[in-house]
Amino acid sequence: MVMVLVGALAAACVRKEEPKEEPAPVTKAAYVVPPEPARSALALNPTASYTIVAVASDKCLQYAGAVEDIGARAEIRTCDGSKAQQFTLQPAPGGYQSIVNAQSKKCLDVAALSTEDGAAVQQWDCNGGANQQWIVADASPDTIRLVARHSGKVLDVAQEKTEDGAQLVQWSWKSSSNQGFKLKLVGPEAGDGAGKGGESKKAGKRKPDKSKPADKGKKSGKPAPAPARQP
């Protein structure tokens, strides 16, 4: 009798464990690329070199570190006319542009195909990836925005800084001058005759060659006067 009572008490003390509910897996929503902005009407010359000048600071885009450094960060510095600050814009199908540095021959690239605000912008070997293709979009008169194809985000001087060495990132489109840039032609193409051998339409008149004496007789169409006879 005692054993039966003890067994009943022991059974009562044992609680049946209910199955635990597993938490639902956290899934990151797929990133949706914003609609593409209208392309700028600016005529781009694929054989010309440009400086890319930040509107807020009037400083030029270049890369930090040595020329050959893969992954060197894009930054702004005082414009100095060097090849490190010159770029060509190479067209890609769909109205995109690959932005190639004239010195390193590497492309402006959003690191690791990131779609996040604040992702690093760097130089990388050109590979035709969507993170190396940019839309040249209108921002305001004479000003453009550079929009990454893969993310729809805009080339942006981080934290609206203006000092030398300020780094560039991608960021969501916003009304701020740190996302505005100007493309400035380099060299003879910068004249009014861009695309025509670089000759400016405003070239002055050619100066006469003073190394040779002028022949006034021939210019007037009359024979030169004979020398006077001695009496």
C-alpha positions, 0 to 999 in steps of 0.5 A: 500500500505504501509503495503504491502511494509513493509511486502515485506521488512520484508520478504527480511530481513529474511534469510533462514537458510541452514542446518548445516553439522554435522562433521563426527564422529572421529573413532579410527582405530582398533589397529593391533598387530604386527607380533609375533617375533620368540621364543627364543631357550632358554630352560625354566624350569617351576619349576625353579626360575629365576631373570630377569636382565636388560642388560643396568643396570645389575639390577633385576626386582621386584615390588614396595611397599608391597608384596600383593599390587595389581597394584604395579609397576614393577621396577628395583633394585640392585639384592639382591637374595630375593624372591621379585626378583625371578620369575617362567615362566609358559607355556601357549598354543601357546608358551607364558609364564606367569611370576609369582613372587615367593613371591607374586604369582602374574603375570606380567601384562600390565595395563588395557589391554592397547596397547599404548606405555608407558603403565604401567607394574604391578603385578596383580592376575593371570587370564590368560589374553593376557596382562599377557602372554609374548613371550620370544624372542631372542634379541642377544646372551644370551639376550631376549626380553619379548613381550606382547601377546595382544599388540606385544610391548616390556617390556622396562625400561622407558626412558632408566634409570638405577637407582634403582626404574626405572619403566618398561613400554611396548614400540614398538620394538626398537634397545636399550639395555633398552629392553634387559634382561637376565634370570638367574637361581636361587639356585641349578638349576643354576649349570651345572646339572640344571634339574637333582636335581641341582647337578653340573657336576663339583662337586669335589672329595669327601673328606675322612672321617677323623673321623674314623682311616684308616685301612691300613691292610685291604686297602692293602689286606695284614694282619697287621704285628704281634707285635714283641716278647719281648726278 
